[in-house]
Amino acid sequence: MAIPEWVRARTNKWNRVVGLAANPCDAPLAIWFETFRPAAGKAAVTLLSFGLDDVARGYFRPKGVYPRKCIGRRRRPRSAVGIPELGEEIGKRLPAADAVKSRSFGATEKNLWLMDGLFQRVAFWLMVADIVTDFTFEWASGIYKAGYCTTAAASQAQGHLATYNSHDTAPTSWTLGFPGSVEYVRNAALFQGDAPQLIAARRGHASLTWRIDNNGFSDGWVTLGLKDGNPLHTQTRIVDVPMGGSAVVTFFSLAPGDNFLAVLGQASSTGPFLATLMEFNLVGTDPVPTP
């Protein structure tokens, strides 16, 4: 049996919502708030909209149709908050509405109004389900349209605050003092250890930012860089760091590569130095192939 089109359409919408819940694409909180407003506005307009049939229902429905203890129609306290039925509220306030609603009615008319009430209640909750579906779909679509999920299938990684210590007696050796943290790694590998960090991916662009602190007793220098698998793309730079001061250097990859290494090379013998890898980012250019 074929699935009805209206069921397929709603299922497709929830597929997108579930997909975003499984992978929120690292979208910042500000984007969630920005895309929430238009989606919530559409939902509110739909929920509060009404037709002439609602106005007519509020005008012609006689008083006393529903018994006092009818399920779901018990009198709510004044403090209760509900969804207003604007069409019926308008109908109740039209000229001569009280006279029309106070008329006598028979069993047949009463049963018809009871059936109408049941139908309207079912239709109302189906409408609420549709509004919730459309609201969540519009919200998820706003995140996708903002562009934060366009590279979700490609290589991505981000790590920061890995700090290395140099030594006076062996200025070319470095020891990892603070391993830092990894924000996320998808379709890539971020290797940490005593050697400077390495990011391995299928294809991607990398950027890194070093901060060097000179805790020695004279001015000094440190060699920094960024490498990938191609020797022609290796970048190295000698950075002068004044005594008691610091220097910040940022590198960007020259071309897409598969492996990126944060280079921390020779230092002057006037150390010790603290070399902090403030941030190491990878943004993939090619998605990982599906098997």
NUZAFI-85142 format. One record per residue (C-alpha): residue number from 0; residue in three letters; chain; x, y, z. Coordinates in pm, 1 decimal. Layout:
BEGIN
+-----+-----+----+----------+----------+----------+
:   i :  aa : ch :        X :        Y :        Z :
+-----+-----+----+----------+----------+----------+
: NUM : ALA :  A :        X :        Y :        Z :
...
+-----+-----+----+----------+----------+----------+
***
This chain:
BEGIN
+-----+-----+----+----------+----------+----------+
:   i :  aa : ch :        X :        Y :        Z :
+-----+-----+----+----------+----------+----------+
:   0 : MET :  A :      0.0 :      0.0 :      0.0 :
:   1 : ALA :  A :    138.6 :    338.2 :   -100.4 :
:   2 : ILE :  A :    209.4 :    590.8 :    174.1 :
:   3 : PRO :  A :    -23.4 :    893.1 :    146.7 :
:   4 : GLU :  A :    144.6 :   1205.8 :     17.5 :
:   5 : TRP :  A :     57.3 :   1412.6 :    328.7 :
:   6 : VAL :  A :    220.5 :   1147.7 :    551.2 :
:   7 : ARG :  A :    532.5 :   1139.9 :    330.9 :
:   8 : ALA :  A :    559.0 :   1520.0 :    338.0 :
:   9 : ARG :  A :    545.7 :   1533.8 :    717.5 :
:  10 : THR :  A :    787.6 :   1243.2 :    752.5 :
:  11 : ASN :  A :   1038.1 :   1422.7 :    529.8 :
:  12 : LYS :  A :   1010.5 :   1732.2 :    749.1 :
:  13 : TRP :  A :   1078.2 :   1534.7 :   1065.7 :
:  14 : ASN :  A :   1372.3 :   1363.3 :    894.4 :
:  15 : ARG :  A :   1536.4 :   1703.3 :    855.9 :
:  16 : VAL :  A :   1462.8 :   1793.9 :   1219.0 :
:  17 : VAL :  A :   1605.9 :   1464.4 :   1346.9 :
:  18 : GLY :  A :   1909.6 :   1508.3 :   1120.9 :
:  19 : LEU :  A :   1983.9 :   1849.8 :   1268.0 :
:  20 : ALA :  A :   1936.9 :   1717.3 :   1622.9 :
:  21 : ALA :  A :   2191.0 :   1442.3 :   1548.2 :
:  22 : ASN :  A :   2439.0 :   1688.6 :   1396.3 :
:  23 : PRO :  A :   2379.7 :   2055.3 :   1490.5 :
:  24 : CYS :  A :   2671.5 :   2158.3 :   1265.4 :
:  25 : ASP :  A :   2840.6 :   2361.6 :   1542.2 :
:  26 : ALA :  A :   2603.2 :   2651.1 :   1476.2 :
:  27 : PRO :  A :   2649.2 :   2926.0 :   1740.4 :
:  28 : LEU :  A :   2370.8 :   3005.2 :   1986.3 :
:  29 : ALA :  A :   2304.0 :   3340.4 :   1815.7 :
:  30 : ILE :  A :   2204.9 :   3160.7 :   1493.2 :
:  31 : TRP :  A :   1959.1 :   2942.3 :   1685.0 :
:  32 : PHE :  A :   1791.0 :   3252.8 :   1826.1 :
:  33 : GLU :  A :   1796.8 :   3433.2 :   1491.1 :
:  34 : THR :  A :   1627.4 :   3146.6 :   1307.0 :
:  35 : PHE :  A :   1382.6 :   3081.2 :   1592.7 :
:  36 : ARG :  A :   1198.9 :   3412.5 :   1552.7 :
:  37 : PRO :  A :   1067.5 :   3377.6 :   1196.0 :
:  38 : ALA :  A :    969.8 :   3014.4 :   1255.6 :
:  39 : ALA :  A :    786.1 :   3102.1 :   1577.4 :
:  40 : GLY :  A :    616.1 :   3397.3 :   1406.0 :
:  41 : LYS :  A :    471.4 :   3175.1 :   1133.5 :
:  42 : ALA :  A :    351.4 :   2925.2 :   1394.5 :
:  43 : ALA :  A :    178.6 :   3196.6 :   1599.4 :
:  44 : VAL :  A :      0.3 :   3340.2 :   1294.4 :
:  45 : THR :  A :   -125.0 :   2995.5 :   1192.8 :
:  46 : LEU :  A :   -238.7 :   2912.0 :   1545.3 :
:  47 : LEU :  A :   -433.8 :   3234.7 :   1588.3 :
:  48 : SER :  A :   -588.5 :   3241.0 :   1240.7 :
:  49 : PHE :  A :   -959.0 :   3161.4 :   1194.8 :
:  50 : GLY :  A :  -1229.5 :   3142.9 :    928.6 :
:  51 : LEU :  A :  -1589.6 :   3254.2 :    889.4 :
:  52 : ASP :  A :  -1707.9 :   2908.4 :    996.6 :
:  53 : ASP :  A :  -1548.4 :   2969.2 :   1339.3 :
:  54 : VAL :  A :  -1730.0 :   3302.9 :   1367.1 :
:  55 : ALA :  A :  -2059.0 :   3138.7 :   1268.4 :
:  56 : ARG :  A :  -2003.7 :   2860.9 :   1520.9 :
:  57 : GLY :  A :  -1954.6 :   3111.1 :   1801.1 :
:  58 : TYR :  A :  -2265.5 :   3303.7 :   1689.6 :
:  59 : PHE :  A :  -2513.0 :   3016.4 :   1645.1 :
:  60 : ARG :  A :  -2404.9 :   2754.0 :   1901.7 :
:  61 : PRO :  A :  -2681.9 :   2762.7 :   2167.6 :
:  62 : LYS :  A :  -2610.7 :   2786.7 :   2536.1 :
:  63 : GLY :  A :  -2640.2 :   2468.9 :   2741.2 :
:  64 : VAL :  A :  -2541.6 :   2225.8 :   2464.0 :
:  65 : TYR :  A :  -2256.3 :   2082.7 :   2668.4 :
:  66 : PRO :  A :  -2333.1 :   1945.0 :   3015.0 :
:  67 : ARG :  A :  -2141.3 :   2100.1 :   3300.6 :
:  68 : LYS :  A :  -1934.6 :   1786.3 :   3363.4 :
:  69 : CYS :  A :  -1860.2 :   1713.0 :   2998.5 :
:  70 : ILE :  A :  -1507.0 :   1582.4 :   2960.1 :
:  71 : GLY :  A :  -1268.1 :   1856.6 :   2850.5 :
:  72 : ARG :  A :  -1527.1 :   2129.4 :   2893.4 :
:  73 : ARG :  A :  -1508.3 :   2176.5 :   3268.1 :
:  74 : ARG :  A :  -1485.9 :   2535.5 :   3372.4 :
:  75 : ARG :  A :  -1124.9 :   2642.1 :   3397.8 :
:  76 : PRO :  A :   -999.6 :   2870.1 :   3673.4 :
:  77 : ARG :  A :   -936.5 :   3231.8 :   3583.1 :
:  78 : SER :  A :   -563.4 :   3181.3 :   3618.2 :
:  79 : ALA :  A :   -554.1 :   2904.8 :   3354.9 :
:  80 : VAL :  A :   -387.4 :   2992.4 :   3027.2 :
:  81 : GLY :  A :   -534.5 :   2848.4 :   2709.0 :
:  82 : ILE :  A :   -524.6 :   2901.4 :   2335.0 :
:  83 : PRO :  A :   -794.6 :   3154.3 :   2244.1 :
:  84 : GLU :  A :  -1049.3 :   3057.3 :   1978.2 :
:  85 : LEU :  A :  -1060.7 :   3400.4 :   1819.2 :
:  86 : GLY :  A :  -1324.9 :   3320.2 :   1558.8 :
:  87 : GLU :  A :  -1572.6 :   3191.3 :   1815.6 :
:  88 : GLU :  A :  -1497.0 :   3475.2 :   2055.7 :
:  89 : ILE :  A :  -1578.1 :   3724.4 :   1779.4 :
:  90 : GLY :  A :  -1896.6 :   3538.1 :   1693.4 :
:  91 : LYS :  A :  -2015.2 :   3549.6 :   2055.4 :
:  92 : ARG :  A :  -1985.3 :   3927.4 :   2055.8 :
:  93 : LEU :  A :  -2170.4 :   4004.6 :   1734.4 :
:  94 : PRO :  A :  -2500.9 :   4199.5 :   1758.7 :
:  95 : ALA :  A :  -2794.5 :   3983.4 :   1874.2 :
:  96 : ALA :  A :  -2561.4 :   3687.9 :   1947.0 :
:  97 : ASP :  A :  -2702.5 :   3647.4 :   2299.9 :
:  98 : ALA :  A :  -3058.8 :   3625.1 :   2169.0 :
:  99 : VAL :  A :  -2963.0 :   3367.2 :   1908.3 :
: 100 : LYS :  A :  -2763.2 :   3157.7 :   2155.3 :
: 101 : SER :  A :  -3042.9 :   3165.8 :   2415.8 :
: 102 : ARG :  A :  -3295.5 :   2997.8 :   2186.3 :
: 103 : SER :  A :  -3445.2 :   2659.8 :   2269.3 :
: 104 : PHE :  A :  -3318.2 :   2353.2 :   2087.5 :
: 105 : GLY :  A :  -3415.1 :   1990.3 :   2049.4 :
: 106 : ALA :  A :  -3227.4 :   1662.9 :   2085.7 :
: 107 : THR :  A :  -3138.9 :   1645.9 :   1715.4 :
: 108 : GLU :  A :  -2975.0 :   1989.6 :   1713.7 :
: 109 : LYS :  A :  -2798.0 :   1913.4 :   2041.6 :
: 110 : ASN :  A :  -2650.2 :   1591.7 :   1903.8 :
: 111 : LEU :  A :  -2533.4 :   1773.1 :   1590.7 :
: 112 : TRP :  A :  -2357.3 :   2035.8 :   1801.6 :
: 113 : LEU :  A :  -2196.9 :   1763.7 :   2016.1 :
: 114 : MET :  A :  -2069.4 :   1589.3 :   1703.1 :
: 115 : ASP :  A :  -1941.7 :   1922.1 :   1571.9 :
: 116 : GLY :  A :  -1758.0 :   1983.3 :   1899.7 :
: 117 : LEU :  A :  -1592.2 :   1642.4 :   1883.4 :
: 118 : PHE :  A :  -1489.7 :   1698.5 :   1522.0 :
: 119 : GLN :  A :  -1353.2 :   2044.7 :   1600.6 :
: 120 : ARG :  A :  -1147.9 :   1910.4 :   1890.5 :
: 121 : VAL :  A :   -989.3 :   1641.6 :   1675.1 :
: 122 : ALA :  A :   -927.9 :   1893.9 :   1397.2 :
: 123 : PHE :  A :   -774.2 :   2137.9 :   1646.5 :
: 124 : TRP :  A :   -516.5 :   1890.6 :   1778.4 :
: 125 : LEU :  A :   -432.4 :   1778.1 :   1425.4 :
: 126 : MET :  A :   -372.5 :   2144.2 :   1345.7 :
: 127 : VAL :  A :   -147.9 :   2177.6 :   1653.4 :
: 128 : ALA :  A :     51.7 :   1873.2 :   1539.3 :
: 129 : ASP :  A :     90.3 :   2031.4 :   1194.3 :
: 130 : ILE :  A :    199.1 :   2362.7 :   1346.6 :
: 131 : VAL :  A :    462.3 :   2191.2 :   1562.4 :
: 132 : THR :  A :    588.0 :   1999.1 :   1258.1 :
: 133 : ASP :  A :    607.6 :   2311.2 :   1041.2 :
: 134 : PHE :  A :    766.8 :   2516.1 :   1320.6 :
: 135 : THR :  A :   1046.8 :   2267.3 :   1387.7 :
: 136 : PHE :  A :   1101.6 :   2217.2 :   1013.4 :
: 137 : GLU :  A :   1124.2 :   2593.2 :    949.3 :
: 138 : TRP :  A :   1363.8 :   2632.4 :   1240.2 :
: 139 : ALA :  A :   1587.2 :   2348.2 :   1120.0 :
: 140 : SER :  A :   1573.8 :   2480.1 :    762.8 :
: 141 : GLY :  A :   1688.4 :   2820.9 :    886.3 :
: 142 : ILE :  A :   1999.1 :   2660.6 :   1037.5 :
: 143 : TYR :  A :   2073.0 :   2480.3 :    711.5 :
: 144 : LYS :  A :   2017.7 :   2794.7 :    502.1 :
: 145 : ALA :  A :   2260.1 :   2985.1 :    725.9 :
: 146 : GLY :  A :   2534.5 :   2764.6 :    576.9 :
: 147 : TYR :  A :   2660.4 :   2592.9 :    890.6 :
: 148 : CYS :  A :   2582.0 :   2245.1 :    758.2 :
: 149 : THR :  A :   2725.2 :   2277.6 :    407.2 :
: 150 : THR :  A :   3054.8 :   2117.4 :    516.6 :
: 151 : ALA :  A :   2900.3 :   1865.8 :    757.2 :
: 152 : ALA :  A :   3010.7 :   1570.7 :    541.5 :
: 153 : ALA :  A :   3363.8 :   1702.8 :    491.1 :
: 154 : SER :  A :   3664.4 :   1686.6 :    721.0 :
: 155 : GLN :  A :   3644.1 :   1917.9 :   1020.9 :
: 156 : ALA :  A :   3849.5 :   1947.2 :   1338.8 :
: 157 : GLN :  A :   3930.2 :   2204.3 :   1603.1 :
: 158 : GLY :  A :   4163.7 :   2191.4 :   1900.1 :
: 159 : HIS :  A :   4320.6 :   2457.5 :   2119.6 :
: 160 : LEU :  A :   4538.3 :   2547.4 :   2419.6 :
: 161 : ALA :  A :   4812.1 :   2282.7 :   2389.3 :
: 162 : THR :  A :   5120.3 :   2427.2 :   2564.1 :
: 163 : TYR :  A :   5481.0 :   2310.2 :   2511.2 :
: 164 : ASN :  A :   5782.6 :   2387.0 :   2734.6 :
: 165 : SER :  A :   6138.8 :   2446.0 :   2610.2 :
: 166 : HIS :  A :   6457.2 :   2389.8 :   2813.8 :
: 167 : ASP :  A :   6776.3 :   2592.1 :   2840.7 :
: 168 : THR :  A :   7005.2 :   2292.8 :   2805.1 :
: 169 : ALA :  A :   6831.6 :   2149.0 :   2496.7 :
: 170 : PRO :  A :   6664.5 :   2436.4 :   2310.7 :
: 171 : THR :  A :   6562.3 :   2212.7 :   2018.6 :
: 172 : SER :  A :   6351.9 :   1979.4 :   2237.2 :
: 173 : TRP :  A :   6002.8 :   2054.5 :   2362.1 :
: 174 : THR :  A :   5779.8 :   1882.7 :   2617.2 :
: 175 : LEU :  A :   5403.2 :   1896.6 :   2614.1 :
: 176 : GLY :  A :   5302.8 :   2052.2 :   2945.0 :
: 177 : PHE :  A :   4930.5 :   2109.3 :   2894.8 :
: 178 : PRO :  A :   4761.0 :   1885.9 :   2636.0 :
: 179 : GLY :  A :   4479.6 :   2126.7 :   2561.7 :
: 180 : SER :  A :   4136.9 :   2016.3 :   2445.2 :
: 181 : VAL :  A :   3957.9 :   1910.5 :   2127.8 :
: 182 : GLU :  A :   3632.8 :   2086.5 :   2041.3 :
: 183 : TYR :  A :   3529.4 :   1845.3 :   1766.6 :
: 184 : VAL :  A :   3674.0 :   1602.1 :   1512.8 :
: 185 : ARG :  A :   3466.1 :   1476.2 :   1219.4 :
: 186 : ASN :  A :   3602.9 :   1275.0 :    929.1 :
: 187 : ALA :  A :   3953.1 :   1362.3 :   1044.5 :
: 188 : ALA :  A :   4203.1 :   1267.3 :   1313.8 :
: 189 : LEU :  A :   4367.8 :   1504.6 :   1560.6 :
: 190 : PHE :  A :   4684.7 :   1353.4 :   1713.5 :
: 191 : GLN :  A :   4820.2 :   1490.9 :   2038.3 :
: 192 : GLY :  A :   5136.0 :   1401.0 :   2225.0 :
: 193 : ASP :  A :   5487.1 :   1516.4 :   2304.8 :
: 194 : ALA :  A :   5535.4 :   1618.9 :   1943.6 :
: 195 : PRO :  A :   5346.1 :   1918.9 :   1804.6 :
: 196 : GLN :  A :   4995.7 :   1834.3 :   1692.4 :
: 197 : LEU :  A :   4905.1 :   1665.0 :   1366.3 :
: 198 : ILE :  A :   4573.1 :   1675.7 :   1186.6 :
: 199 : ALA :  A :   4506.2 :   1405.6 :    926.9 :
: 200 : ALA :  A :   4216.8 :   1437.6 :    683.4 :
: 201 : ARG :  A :   4115.8 :   1338.5 :    333.6 :
: 202 : ARG :  A :   4149.4 :   1692.1 :    200.2 :
: 203 : GLY :  A :   4127.4 :   2022.4 :    378.2 :
: 204 : HIS :  A :   4262.9 :   2364.1 :    465.2 :
: 205 : ALA :  A :   4423.8 :   2427.1 :    802.9 :
: 206 : SER :  A :   4502.7 :   2728.5 :   1015.6 :
: 207 : LEU :  A :   4687.7 :   2755.2 :   1344.8 :
: 208 : THR :  A :   4781.3 :   3029.4 :   1588.6 :
: 209 : TRP :  A :   5088.3 :   3012.7 :   1814.3 :
: 210 : ARG :  A :   5151.0 :   3223.6 :   2124.0 :
: 211 : ILE :  A :   5510.9 :   3233.0 :   2250.6 :
: 212 : ASP :  A :   5595.6 :   3355.8 :   2601.2 :
: 213 : ASN :  A :   5961.0 :   3433.1 :   2684.6 :
: 214 : ASN :  A :   6022.9 :   3352.7 :   3051.2 :
: 215 : GLY :  A :   6401.3 :   3382.0 :   3017.1 :
: 216 : PHE :  A :   6641.6 :   3658.0 :   3117.5 :
: 217 : SER :  A :   6711.4 :   3806.1 :   2774.1 :
: 218 : ASP :  A :   6549.3 :   3849.8 :   2436.5 :
: 219 : GLY :  A :   6518.1 :   3534.1 :   2226.6 :
: 220 : TRP :  A :   6368.7 :   3373.0 :   1920.1 :
: 221 : VAL :  A :   6173.9 :   3061.4 :   1823.5 :
: 222 : THR :  A :   6114.9 :   2885.2 :   1489.7 :
: 223 : LEU :  A :   5746.2 :   2815.1 :   1415.3 :
: 224 : GLY :  A :   5566.8 :   2677.6 :   1114.2 :
: 225 : LEU :  A :   5296.5 :   2475.2 :    944.0 :
: 226 : LYS :  A :   5360.0 :   2172.7 :    720.5 :
: 227 : ASP :  A :   5151.8 :   1943.3 :    504.7 :
: 228 : GLY :  A :   5249.2 :   1645.2 :    290.7 :
: 229 : ASN :  A :   5399.9 :   1865.5 :     16.9 :
: 230 : PRO :  A :   5745.9 :   2012.2 :     99.1 :
: 231 : LEU :  A :   5669.4 :   2308.3 :   -129.4 :
: 232 : HIS :  A :   5390.3 :   2411.8 :    108.0 :
: 233 : THR :  A :   5604.3 :   2416.3 :    424.8 :
: 234 : GLN :  A :   5594.4 :   2748.1 :    607.5 :
: 235 : THR :  A :   5849.8 :   2838.3 :    874.2 :
: 236 : ARG :  A :   5913.6 :   3166.2 :   1047.1 :
: 237 : ILE :  A :   6166.6 :   3288.3 :   1302.3 :
: 238 : VAL :  A :   5978.3 :   3485.2 :   1566.2 :
: 239 : ASP :  A :   6159.9 :   3728.5 :   1796.5 :
: 240 : VAL :  A :   6022.8 :   3736.3 :   2150.8 :
: 241 : PRO :  A :   6142.9 :   4004.3 :   2395.9 :
: 242 : MET :  A :   6238.4 :   3911.7 :   2748.6 :
: 243 : GLY :  A :   5926.3 :   3880.0 :   2962.8 :
: 244 : GLY :  A :   5708.9 :   3941.0 :   2657.1 :
: 245 : SER :  A :   5509.9 :   3735.8 :   2410.9 :
: 246 : ALA :  A :   5437.7 :   3706.7 :   2040.5 :
: 247 : VAL :  A :   5138.9 :   3571.8 :   1849.0 :
: 248 : VAL :  A :   5174.1 :   3422.3 :   1499.9 :
: 249 : THR :  A :   4903.7 :   3277.9 :   1271.3 :
: 250 : PHE :  A :   4961.1 :   3042.5 :    976.3 :
: 251 : PHE :  A :   4721.4 :   2943.7 :    697.2 :
: 252 : SER :  A :   4773.6 :   2647.9 :    465.7 :
: 253 : LEU :  A :   4881.8 :   2735.2 :    114.5 :
: 254 : ALA :  A :   4683.5 :   2459.0 :    -58.7 :
: 255 : PRO :  A :   4448.8 :   2169.9 :     25.9 :
: 256 : GLY :  A :   4634.7 :   1889.9 :    196.1 :
: 257 : ASP :  A :   4584.1 :   1556.5 :    372.6 :
: 258 : ASN :  A :   4808.6 :   1596.3 :    678.9 :
: 259 : PHE :  A :   4894.6 :   1914.4 :    865.0 :
: 260 : LEU :  A :   5164.1 :   1943.0 :   1131.0 :
: 261 : ALA :  A :   5215.6 :   2231.1 :   1373.4 :
: 262 : VAL :  A :   5591.8 :   2294.4 :   1351.2 :
: 263 : LEU :  A :   5771.8 :   2391.4 :   1670.6 :
: 264 : GLY :  A :   6143.1 :   2407.3 :   1593.0 :
: 265 : GLN :  A :   6466.5 :   2540.0 :   1734.4 :
: 266 : ALA :  A :   6469.9 :   2810.7 :   2000.7 :
: 267 : SER :  A :   6748.4 :   3040.1 :   2117.8 :
: 268 : SER :  A :   6938.3 :   2922.0 :   2424.7 :
: 269 : THR :  A :   6804.1 :   3208.3 :   2633.3 :
: 270 : GLY :  A :   6476.3 :   3023.8 :   2717.3 :
: 271 : PRO :  A :   6278.1 :   2879.0 :   2875.0 :
: 272 : PHE :  A :   5984.3 :   2948.6 :   2646.0 :
: 273 : LEU :  A :   5619.5 :   2852.2 :   2663.9 :
: 274 : ALA :  A :   5473.3 :   2781.4 :   2319.1 :
: 275 : THR :  A :   5092.0 :   2759.1 :   2328.2 :
: 276 : LEU :  A :   4903.0 :   2634.2 :   2025.9 :
: 277 : MET :  A :   4607.6 :   2866.0 :   2075.8 :
: 278 : GLU :  A :   4396.2 :   2717.1 :   1798.1 :
: 279 : PHE :  A :   4430.8 :   2450.3 :   1528.6 :
: 280 : ASN :  A :   4145.6 :   2438.6 :   1276.7 :
: 281 : LEU :  A :   4070.0 :   2218.8 :    979.7 :
: 282 : VAL :  A :   3792.1 :   2277.8 :    726.2 :
: 283 : GLY :  A :   3755.8 :   2004.5 :    466.4 :
: 284 : THR :  A :   3731.6 :   2073.9 :     96.1 :
: 285 : ASP :  A :   3621.2 :   1725.6 :     -7.1 :
: 286 : PRO :  A :   3354.5 :   1515.0 :    158.2 :
: 287 : VAL :  A :   3451.1 :   1172.2 :    277.8 :
: 288 : PRO :  A :   3345.8 :    922.7 :      6.3 :
: 289 : THR :  A :   3056.6 :    696.6 :     98.7 :
: 290 : PRO :  A :   3126.3 :    323.3 :     69.4 :
+-----+-----+----+----------+----------+----------+
***
